[in-house]
Amino acid sequence: MMGAARSYAPKLDVTLPPMRFRTAQDRDRFFADRAEESRRHFDQPIRANKGMCRSDEFGCQHMIAEMERARDEELARLEKLREATLASP
């Protein structure tokens, strides 16, 4: 059974963007808020790991680099979605 030994959060919140925003400012604010949430989600564990790792620990530094890459990919994904989402004229 997959995941049987793993504990999952009892609640998952998903924010779906509207198909169209009233204004470009509303759209930009929505995506800026999502980007800030993503930064908080990624940056807290990155900071925690940086605090525990020495600069000469390759494995640890590699893990941090992967976490930073995942954060940057998520922020780029949000930016592409913002650019593709319409605002009413």
N, C-alpha and C positions, 0 to 999 in steps of 0.2 A: 504494500500500500504506500503510495507516494505521499510524503508530507505527514505521515502519521506521527512521527516523532518531533515534528516542528510545531511550535506554538505561533499562532497567527493573531493579529490584532482583532478584537471583537467588532471593530467598525472600520469602514473604509469610505472616505469622502472623496468624491470625484467631481471636479468642477469642469463642466463642458462649456466651451465658448459658444455664444450665440452665433447664428449664421451671419447676422448683420448687426452692427451697432448704430445707435442714433447719430453719433458723431465720431470723428477720428480720435478726439480726446478721450471719449469713453472707451474706445477700443484700446488705445495706447495705455490707459490707466489699468484696464483689465489685465492686459498682458504684462505690464510692469509688476502688478501684484502677484501674478503667477510666477514670474521670474524671481521675485524676492522670496516667495515660498520655496522655490527650488533651491535657491542659494542657501537658505536656512537649513533645508533638508540635507544638503550635501556638505556644507561647510562645518557644521558641528562635528560630525565624525572625522572629517579631514583634520580639523584642529586637534581633536583628541588624539588621533594617531600620530600627528606631528609631535605632540607633546611626549609621546611614549617612545618614539623612534630616534635613534642616533643617525646623524647624517651619513655615517659609513655603513649602515645596514641596507644593503642593496634590496633585499626582499621587501623590507618595510617601505623603502622609498618607492619601489615599483608599485606597491599596493596604493600608496598615496597618489602616485601619478595616474593610476587607473581610475581612482575615485575622482580626481580632478578632470580627467578626460570625460568621464560619464557626466559630470556636472556641466562641462562646456558643451557637450553634445545636446544635453537637455535644453540649455539656454539657446543654442542655435536652432533647435527644433521649435521652440516657442517663438523665436523671432521670425522664422519662416511662416509659421501659422499666423502671426500678427500681420505680416505683409500680405498674406493671401485672404485675410478676412476683410469683408467690405464694411465701409461706413456709409451711411446714407448721406447724400450730398446736401 
